[in-house]
Amino acid sequence: MITKIIGENTDIKKELLAGITVSLALVPEAIAFAFVAGVSPLVGLYAAFIVGLLSSIFGGRPGMISGATGALAVVMVELVFEHGVEYLFAAVIIMGLIQILVGLLKLGKFSRIIPETVMLGFVNGLAIVIFLAQLNNFKIDGEWIFDYRLILTISIVIITMLVMHYLPKFKKGIPGALVAIVSISIIVAIFNINVVTVGDLASVKGGFPLFKIPNVPFEFETLKIVFPYAFIFASIGLIESLMTLRLVDDLTDTRGSTDKECIGQGIANTVTGLFGGMGGCAMIGQSIINVESGGKSRLSGIAAALFLLSFILFGSSLIEAIPIAVLTGVMFMVVISTFEWLSFHIISKIPKSDAFVIVLVTVVTIFADLAVAVGLGIVASSLVFAWKKGNNILIEYTEIKNGCKEYHVKGVLFFGSVANFNERFDPTNDPEQVIINFGHARIFDYSGVEALSLLTEKYEKLNKKLLIKNINKECKIMVDKAENLGKVNFLEKYNK
């Protein structure tokens, strides 16, 4: 059973080292996102533990790390502020059930239609968001530090980044992030260096999360309040998780299961809501740390979650001694790894429409949220595709014997090309019989069927006959099913 979960030929030492590295990076993130959502730090830590553990066991992508995330925290704060944390727990439970349903209906596969330009914009925007979030670590009470502490903080950040960059070149198998966190924390403690630590943010000490039904009225009015939020949480969580899955697929040259990941995320969030957690989803930064530290199986994610729980139960004093500057350096390296630097090279060489989509998704990810950015990117890419495809329909005609005119159509007839299609015909001046040859064309939607129907009607009002020939079987079935749109005449019928 254990082998089935973690996989065969798993390098246990490497996976455990990756797990503890990730767990250390999860602590300040969970605390910070809990503050953003307006809940207790333990609510964020419990979410990081439960979501991380269950998504690693049941999810569809070994090596991917999940936990409390900023993308969800920023939309949770309104529900907490207006109705309280118990309503948040109820919404997280429903969020999980929605995600399970999406997985069971096998809707996760639709993430594959997300264009590469949207993916580029997503990772670039997310890298910038992660970078901007780290800048708060150079402030105290919202004010920038301009004394010796700034020099100390910057020095620790730079040393951490150098260790992470150069250590793997000399000593493979030991995560540079873990070495940097442990060694610098020891030095800071021995010499009593005055820098901000995890303990200055909040205490991470707590007990084991306890099962508890959310304390909300079990009535339809409660459902009306929490369901819209739950749907938004589920959408954002799945979008970020499935796009992170694609990114980890590329990093590991393997393929995860989108539908299984939806179910895994759903199970994790449903349980989290029942144990006082704020819910979560896949974390791109921690996933990259995990993969680059050698964590490629489910064991690293499970280990990270269990290490995190042990910190809460037994090791809070050690974790609270970690300088925030070290973790900032770790996250800066994540930013460098996440950002697609190739974008600068290709932006001037790809079509302007693709470049626009990359920039659009990047900017919206920074200033709005992930779900809106991806949605806008897909819509923009779809409109550009429809416009280009719509302009590519070609129609030529040849006069044939007995005064019959034949049009030859090349391309795709769908909602984007209907206008161009209609403009090419001249019912008033055409002869009494007209043929449209679809031998090199296809009908893709009912807008195309309706265009044929309306064109047939125009010719009939002039006592002329429009006939369709060489239409393929699938297109003919679509036309036959749309009888309510009007009549379309096939030449084959009249030749029988």
N, C-alpha and C positions, 0 to 999 in steps of 0.2 A: 504493500500500500504506500509506504513512504517512498520507495523507489519510483512508483508511478507518479507521485506528486512532484518530486524534485528532479526526476529524470535520471537515466543511466549515465555512467561515465562523467558524473558531476564532480568537479574539483571542489571538495567540501571546504578546504582551507581558504581558497580564493573566494568562494561564495560567502563564507562567514566574515572575512575581512571586508568585503564589499558591503555586506549587511550592516556591520557596525559603523562603517564610514557614513553610509546613508542615514542611519538612525541619528547620528550626531547632527547631520545637516537638517533633519526633520524637526528637531526640537524648537529652534528659534522661529522657523517658518510657521509651525503649528501655533505657537504662542502669538506671533504677530498677526496671523490671520484670525485668531480668536478675538483679539482686540478689535480688528477691523469689523468683524461681525457683531461686536458688542456683547460677547459672552465670556465666561470664565476661561482662563488659559487651559484648565484641565479639560474643558469641553473640546478644545482643539486638539489636545494631546490624545484624548481617548479616540477621537475620530481618526487621527493619524495611525494609531495602533490597530483599531478594528478594521478600518477600510484597507490599510496596508496589508494586514494579515489575510483577510478573507478574499480580497481581490487577487492576491498572490496565489492562493490555493485554488480558487474557482475561475479566475479570469482566463482570457484567451491569449495572453502574451507573457511568457516567461521572461524575467529580467526587467519588467516594467514596474515602477514604484508608484503607489497611490497614497493619498493622504488628504489632509485639509488643504484647500487651495484658495488663492486670492481671487480667482475668477468666480468662485461660488460665494466667498465671504462678502464681496461687495454687493451682491444682490440679496444676501441674507439679512443684512443690517436693518433694512426697512421692516421686515416681518418681526424681528426681535424688538425693535423700537416701538412698534405699534401694538403688538399683541403679546410679547414676552417669549422667553426661551422655550417654554413648553410647546408652544405652537410651532416653533422651529423643529423640535424633535418629531412632532406629528408630520410636518411637511417632508422631513427627511425620510421617514418611513414610506410615505406615498411616493416620494421621488424614487426610492429603490424599487417599489412595485412596478412603477411605470417603466423603469429600465429593464427589469426582468421581462415584462411584456414585450418590449421592443426586441429583446433577444430571442424570445420564443417565436415571435412573428418573423424572425430572420430579416429584420430591417437594417441591421448593422452593415450589410453589404453595400448599402447605398452610399456609405462613406467613400467608396471607391470612385464615385463620380466627382469628388472634389478635385478640381484641376490643380496641376502642379504649381501654377502661378499663385493660387490661393494658399497652397502649402508653403511656398516661399515667403509670402507676405505674413503668414501666421507665425512661422518660426522667427522671422526678423522682428516682428512686432513684439512677440513674447520675450525675445532676448532683450529688447530695449526696456520692456516693462520690468523684467528682473533686475536690470542694471539700475533703473530709476529707483526701484524699491530699496536697493542697497545704499543709496545716498543718504537715507534717513539715519544710517548708522554712523554718519559723520556729524550728526547733530545731537544736541542735548536740550530737551524740552522745546524742540522745534527750532532751535537756534543753531546756526553753524558754529563749529568749534574753531577758534583761531588762536590756540595756544599750544603748549607742548603736547597736549593730548592728541591734537591733529597729526603732529609729526609721528607720534607713537603709533597711532591707528594706521596711517598710510604705510609706515615701515612694516608693520605686522602683515598688512594686506599684501604688500609686494613680496615679502619673504615667503608667505604662504603660496603665492602664485608661482614663485620660482621653484619651490620644493615640488609642487604638483607638476610643473613642466619638466624639470630635469631629473627627478628621482627615478621615474620609470625607464629612463635611458640607461641608468646604471644598475638598477635593481628591479627587475621585473617581478611581478607577483605580489608586491606590497603597494597598496594604494597610497599615492602621494598625499591625498587629502587627509587620510588617517594619520600619517606620520606628522604632517604639519599641525593638525589639531592637537595631538597628544604632546608633541615636543614643545610647541609654543605655549600651550596651557601650563606645562610644568615650569617653564622658564618664568612666565608671568607670576605664577604662584610663589616660586622660590625667592624671586627678587621683589615681590610685592609691588609690581608695576601697576600704576594707577590707570587702568583702561576699563571700559564698560564690558561687563560680562553678562552671560545669560541670566544669572541670578538677579542682575539689576533690572531686567525686564519683568520677571515674575518668578514665583516659586514653581518648580516642576514636581514637587513632592505631592503624592496622592495615594489613594488606595486602588484596589482592583475595581474596574467599572462594574456597577450593579445594574441588574435588569430592572426596568421600571417602565410601565405603561405611561405615556405622556399624560400629564394632568390637564386635560382639556375636556370640555363638554362633548359627549358623544352624540352629536346632533348634526343635522344637515347644514346649519349655519356655520359650524366649524369647518365642514368640508368646503363650503363656499369660500372661506377665508384662505385655507391652506392649499387647496388644489391648484390655483393659478401659480402660486409660488413653487409648488412641488414640480409642476410641469416645466417651469423655467429652470429650476435646479437640475432636473433630469436632462433637459436639452443641453444646457451648458456642460454638465458633467460628461455626457456621452460624446459631445463634439470634441472636447479637450482630450478625453481618453482615447477616442478612435484616431485622432490626428497624432497623438503621442505614440500610439501603437504603430502607425505607419512610419513614424520617424525611427522608432526602435527597430522596426523591420529592416529599414535601410542600413542602420548602424550595424546590425548583426547578420545581415544577409539571410534572414529567415522570414517565415510568414506566420503571423498570429491570426487567431480566429476572431473576427469582429463580433459575430453573434454571441460567441461564448464570453467575450469581454463584456458585452452589454449585460449578460446574465450575472457574471461575476461582480460587476460594479453594483448591480441591483441588489444582490444578496448582501454585499458589504454595507450598503447604505441602509437597507431595511434593518439589519441587525444593529448598526450604529445608532439609529434613532431610538431603538429600544434599550440602549445602554448609555444614553446621555451624551452622544457625540454629535457634532455639527454636520456630519456628512462630508463627502469629498469625492475626488476623482483622480485620474492619473496626473502625475507631476512630471513635467518635461525636464526640469532641472535636475531633480533627484534621480530620474530615470537615466539621464546621461551620466551623472556621477556613478551610478551603479554599474552601467555597462562599461564605462572607461576604467572602473576599478576591478573589472573581471567578473561581475555578477551577470550571468546570462541565463540562469535557471530560476525556478520558483524559490529555491532555497534562500537566495540572497534577500528576496522580498519578505519571506517569512522570518528570516533572521533579523532583518531590520525592525520589523514590527515587535518581535519578542525582546530585542535589545531595548527598544523604546519603552516597553512596559517595565522592564527591569530598572530603567532609569527612574521612572515614576515611582516605583515601589521601594527601591533600595539605593539607587545611585544618584539621587537628586543633587546632593552636595557637590559631587564631582562634575556633573553636567553644568551646574550653575557657575562653576569656576571657569568655564570655557570663554575666552574673550570673543566678543562679537566680531571683532576685526578679522579673526581667523576665518570664521564662517563667511564673512563678507568676501574675503579673498577666494574662498572655495566657490562662491556663487559668481564672482567675476570670471573665473575660469569656465564656469558653466555658460556664461554669456558668450564668451569667445567661441566655445564649442557649438553653441546653439545657432548663432548668427550665420546665415548663409553668405559668406564673403564673396562667393561667386556671383552674387546678385549685381555687384558693382561692375563686374566684367561683362555680364550679358545684357544689362539693362539697355544699352545703346544698340545692341545687335538683334534683339527680338522685336516683334511687331509692337507698335506703340500701344495697342489695346492690351497686350499682355503686360507691358511695363506699367500701364495704368492700374491694372488689377493688383499687381504686386504692391505698388505704393498705396493704393486704396486700403487693402487689407492690413498692411503694416500700420498705417495711420489710425484706422478705426480700432485696431487691437489696442493701441496705446491709449487712445482718448475715450473709447467706449468700452466694449467688452468683446470677448472672443466669439460668442454666438452671433452677435450682430455683424462682426467683421467677416466671419466665414459666410454667413448668409448673404451679405452684400457682394462678397467676392464671387460666389456661385451665380448670383443673379446677373452681375455684370458680365461674367464670362459667358453665361448662357445667351444674354442679349447680343453680345459681340458675335458669338457663333451663329445665332439665328440670322443676324444681319448679313454676315458674310455668305452663309449658305443660301439665304434668300436671294441674294444678288447673283448667284451662280447658276440659276436656272436659265437654260438656253432653249429658244424655240425657233425653228426654221420651218419653212413651208415650201412645198413643190406643187405645181399644178399637174394634175393627172387627167387622163382621158374622161370624156363625158362631162366635162365641166365640174368635176369633183376636186376639191382642194384638200390637201393633206398636210397637217402640221406635225413636225417631228420634235418631240420634247426630250431634252436631256437635263437631268438633275433631279432634285427632290422637291415635290410639291407638299408644302406644309404651311403653317400659319405665317412663317416669315417670308415665304416666296409667293403667296397668293396674289398680292397686289401686282408684282411683276408679271405673273402668269396671265392675269386678266388683261393687262395692258397690251399684250401681244396679239390679241384676237380682234377681228373687225367684223362682227356679225352683220352689220348693215351692208357692207360691200362684198361680203363673201358669197359664193354660189349657193345653190339650194341644198347641196350636200357637202358636209365638211367632216373630215376624219382626223382624229388626234391619235398619233402613234406613240404609245408609251413603252416602246421596246427598250429604250435607254433611260427610262425615268421610273420613279417610285412615288407612291403616295404614303406619307408618314403619319398623318393625323386626319381628324374629321374636318378640319378647316379646309384641307385639300379636297376631301369628298364634297363638301358644300360648294366649293368653288366650281367643281365640275357640274354639280347639279344646277347652280344658278346660271352657268354658261349655257347649259342645255336648254334651260327655260328661255333665255334671251333669243336663242336661235329659233325655238318653237313659236315664239310670239311673232316672228317674222316669216312663219311658215317654212322654216328651213330645218334640216335634220342634222344633228351633231352625233357622230358615232365614235366610240372609243375602241381601239384595237391594240393587241399585243400587251395588254396589261397582265402583270404576273398574278399568280394564284392568291397570294396573301392580300394584295391590294384589292383584287376583285371581291374577296370575302368581306373586306372592310366596307367596300361600296355597297354590297348587297345587304349588309347589316344596317346600313344607314338609310333605309327606305323612307323614313319619315322626313329626311332632308329634301327629298325630291327625286325625280327620275333621272337615271343615267343610262344611255343606250350603248350596248356593246355590238360592234360590227359582226362578231361571230354569230350572234343570235340571228341577225338578218341574213346571214349566208347559209343557214341551215335549210 
